[in-house]
C-alpha cells in the first residue's frame, strides 16, 4: 500500500464526495 493509497483511504473515511472529485481531477488533468 503506497502512501498515496493511504491518503485516499483517509479521504474515503472523511469525505467520499471529495475523493470522487479528486479522481475526476486526476483523470481530466
C-alpha positions as CSV (number, residue, x, y, z in Angstrom):
1,X,0.0,0.0,0.0
2,X,1.6,3.2,-1.1
3,X,1.4,6.5,0.8
4,X,-0.9,7.9,-1.9
5,X,-3.3,5.0,-1.4
6,X,-3.2,5.6,2.4
7,X,-4.2,9.3,1.8
8,X,-7.0,8.1,-0.5
9,X,-8.2,5.8,2.3
10,X,-8.3,8.6,4.7
11,X,-10.2,10.7,2.2
12,X,-12.8,7.9,1.8
13,X,-13.4,7.8,5.5
14,X,-13.8,11.6,5.8
15,X,-15.2,12.9,2.5
16,X,-16.4,10.4,-0.1
17,X,-17.5,13.1,-2.5
18,X,-14.2,14.9,-2.2
19,X,-12.5,11.6,-3.1
20,X,-14.6,11.3,-6.2
21,X,-13.9,14.8,-7.2
22,X,-10.2,14.2,-6.7
23,X,-10.3,11.2,-9.0
24,X,-12.1,13.2,-11.6
25,X,-9.5,15.9,-11.4
26,X,-6.7,13.4,-11.9
27,X,-8.4,11.8,-14.9
28,X,-9.0,15.2,-16.5
29,X,-5.5,16.5,-16.0
